């Protein structure tokens, strides 16, 4: 079987999506029963062999200063797919890719023979459309959000199958009318993320406060950093808590002003390696993930794998992980509720030790278990495609 991933949401400086694809590339590079390729946008055509797997870059249009690119030419995809000849393609973004991929497959005479699977990595109707649509008024804003939801339903509904990393996503897609859904949680590298990680590599400065509260994510509204800054005065206690903020993004200026107002808050430089991220999580007493739109929240899982407890919004994939492993949740969008959840955590006995929490995460979410289950789904989908029975797919 030949499997190929294509994703415009991949970026060399990206977060969970990049981690997922690179872990998957490593896992498939050691297998002899599957030919695997990852196709991502880059500055030019490039082919790299990694064990038995292949990484292919095709020219992509830069999307401003975001670090992301978008594949826009079917000719480049035709070249890449001609090298792979896949039986199944997993699409990590469906804004424009399905049309370009279908055109490329049509040129290669493989359109009917290739299964197309969507992976719902980005909850774009709620994350990107709804917050901005609200500013346009109820009428036009409601139309814009509804249009995004209908597009989502049509785009994923037209594919052979769709993967969602959390029950939150699966339920949402079902409400959009999507069928042939598979719940496919992501995983964690337990050799990097564990309670014994060397916290000295975290870059976090020593502090007199006994408890370290860490936010480590993109500095963007959908990740909830603005909510955390609003909540901080309600739980601010420098003798008790050290708040640490890491990451970069469009709200860096707002975070800089916040740190000037509250100089006891530590600003962590952008961490470029998984080892540094693991060290930061391992040094935290509590990890704060306030964004409500996580389709899974790989960062939350990584924090839990180091043994750190988490506090998350009560919606989205992060909330599912928090509830599963003894974390705190708070009412989405409420800075008062976020502050109360942090204080509640501080005043309550721990439900799990770091070792117990990490052991439970490792048993359920190691990458080997995750990709083995996913490979079983791939085989099922390819068999259904070959028999022209995709409607039979699903749990």
C-alpha positions, 0 to 999 in steps of 0.5 A: 500500500502507498500512502501520502500526506499533503498539507498546506498547514505544515510550516517549519516553525509550526506547532502540532501539525508539524509535530504530527507529520514529522513523527509520522514520517519517522514512524513510516520510515522504518516500515517495510509494508507501506510506502509513505510520502509527505508532500508539503509546500516549500520554496522549490521542488525538493525530494528527500529520502528518510529511511523508507519514507519520502519527503517532497517539497513543492513550490508554495505561495508565501502567506505573508510573514506567517511562515506558511505557504500554500500549494496553488499549482496542480502541475507541481502536485502532478509532478509530486504525485507521479513520484508517489502513485498513492493508493490513499492521500490524507489531506491536512487542509481542505481550503483549496487542496482537494480541487488541486489534488483531484486535478493532478490525479485526473491528469495521472489517470488515478482519480477513481483509484485513489482514496482521499481522506481529510484530517480536520486539523483546524477548526476554521469556522469557529477559530478564524471566521466566527470571531471576526464575523461577530464584528460585522453584525448579526446578519452578515456575521451569521451568514459568514459563519454559516457559509464556512460551516456549509463549506466545511460540510461539503469539502469533507463530505465529498471525501472518502473518509474524514479523521478527527482527533477528538470527539469534539471534532467528530461531533462537530463534523457530524453536525455539519453533515459529514459522514464516514468519520473516524476518531483518530487521536494524536500521540506524544513522543514519550522518549522526549516528554516524560517526568524525568526530563532535564528542566535545566534546558527550559530557559526558565529563570530561577524564581522565589515563587514556589509555583510556576504557571506556564503558557506555551503556545502561539500568541494569538487570540484563538489560543487564549493568550488575551484571556490569560492576560485579562485573568491575571490580576485576579490571581496575581500573587508574586509570592505564590505564583510565577507566570511564564509566557512562551511563544510568538505570534500576532499578539507579541506587542500586547504581551510585551506591554503586559510584561511591562505592566507586570514585570514579575511575569517572565517572558520565555524566548521562542523555543525551537527544539522539542527538547526545550519544549519538553524541558519547559513543560517539565519545569512547570507546576501548571500548564495553562491552555485557555484556547477553546478551539483546539481540535486535539491540543498536542501541546496539552498532551505533551505537558501531561506526558511530562506529568504536569497538570493542565487547566483548559477551556471547557470546550475543544480537544484540550478539555477532553484531555484535561478531564481524562487526566485530572486537569481543571477546566473553566467556562470558555471565554471567562477570565474570571472563571480562568482565574478561579480555576487556577486558584482552585487547582492551587488550593486542592490536593493533586488527584494524580502524581506526575508519574501516574499522569505520565504513565497513563498518557504513555499507555494511551497515546504513544505514537506507535499505538496511534499510527498502528491504529491509523494504519488499520483505518487506511487499510479499511478505507483503501479496501472500500475504495477498491470495492467502490463501497466507501459508504460502508465506512465508519465506526 
